């Protein structure tokens, strides 16, 4: 292909279309000023016996119309002229060298080939289609983004063609041109937005009523009468206001419609220009042509490009919605025809094999997502309040302080209540234990509570080793049955070490303690400065109690965040063991936050 000749032709045509788009703005703004001038003249009539002078009205109206267009354009321009701002708007993230090294290498190669400064590189994770875009005011602020689908499904040559296409936009100044075209459309859209806003409160204002004596119009509850009456003046004001709003809305809609047609025509020419520039940089037209062919097959297979439908910036993407001649992009067939003599269907067999692999990969991903969802739901169920059917005989026993104390002593020794039939799960043991503790606390006298607390602690420590359930009972007894005055609040900076030791101990009961501890570090380091590397899990119950007693000095907000992080720690591997659930409930009791027991 003669890419230099194609570039020159595209530049001339797009320049003519750009001039036409700018010239089109002038009559629309003039009509808007004319509408506003008549609105001012009739508004003056409501307060006097004659229309306002035309010259004075025009002197106010036309600058006001220009201000509406300019301010709307400037607001839209400010949102997309910065490369980083636009990347955040479309949900992209910075490329990571450890994950997207191939992409970074390709971008560096195209930077050298085109002579353009190296732009920032971004990836859009939530789009599995093949797409890309370049953004920014100029070369110093340039940013290139590709979708996760382009990284995953394109070969290196195809990815190079797509990236080279975006470098073509950067080199030819299309980012600045695109930003200005968007500003032009948004400037006209500001007119229709103003009109629609003016009409919104008056949707049901006008009505015609047929009285017995006479047929009359009612404006906002004011009946028309003498031209000198207050009702007539108010009615005239309302009529002028609504007619002006309707006129602005219609002229704005018409202006936006034709401006988008011109914007699409300019955008299509710039896409041809960027394609030709990509061939100049890569010297491999088939790489870009194959990327277009494969993206077409993906679209026919139902792989929609979420990025290509982003409002107001869809023309900046490599692939659009493919609406035919009304799209912001040329038809894929036309683009391929300019790049390759092999036609649109070349390599279809190879692409269909790749598409089959993509389908299998997508089906596997859907299956994995479903499994993760089911695991997450099962984990969440452990933290949700759920009822357990307790036999009526046991419930009757749990309503007395003596019965509750005896049940707690038995549970501490690993003995299920005699009224319970079958094996008792860890969750059922927790629910019964907390019901018994609540009854003992509410109904027992001080001496009874102290006596039962001693017996429960002795039973839990019997044998010398305290398990997770026994530790949970000890924490419940200390916090709920041996009430003590809360300690003074201390800053988290003084409690970093005990907070880290408790997290490390709880994380040790999961499948991957190091990953769980790292998760906690990322979440808690902002509250606890100097968060250390993972300390050894505590084996001494006395040390663990000492750390938990220290954490009671945290403020309530920090305690809640700490417990939320521990919840994330125990569910990091999507499986919550009985030991993890017991320890999480124990920590909630020990540091003084009720309502966190898992039931």
PESUL-V374134 format. One record per run of one state. SS is the DSSP state (~ for helix, > for strand, _ for the rest). FROM is the first residue (numbers start at 1). LEN is the number of residues. If there is no record, write none. Layout:
SS:FROM:LEN ; SS:FROM:LEN
//
This chain:
_:1:2 ; ~:3:45 ; _:48:6 ; ~:54:27 ; _:81:2 ; ~:83:7 ; _:90:3 ; >:93:2 ; _:95:6 ; ~:101:14 ; _:115:5 ; >:120:5 ; _:125:7 ; >:132:4 ; _:136:3 ; ~:139:3 ; _:142:1 ; >:143:5 ; ~:148:6 ; _:154:2 ; ~:156:16 ; _:172:2 ; ~:174:27 ; _:201:5 ; >:206:5 ; _:211:4 ; >:215:5 ; _:220:2 ; >:222:2 ; _:224:6 ; ~:230:53 ; _:283:2 ; ~:285:16 ; _:301:6 ; ~:307:3 ; _:310:4 ; ~:314:3 ; >:317:1 ; _:318:6 ; ~:324:3 ; _:327:5 ; ~:332:8 ; _:340:8 ; ~:348:36 ; _:384:8 ; ~:392:7 ; _:399:2 ; ~:401:12 ; _:413:13 ; ~:426:18 ; _:444:2 ; ~:446:16 ; _:462:6 ; ~:468:14 ; _:482:10 ; ~:492:16 ; _:508:5 ; ~:513:12 ; _:525:16 ; ~:541:11 ; _:552:4 ; ~:556:15 ; _:571:7 ; ~:578:13 ; _:591:9
//
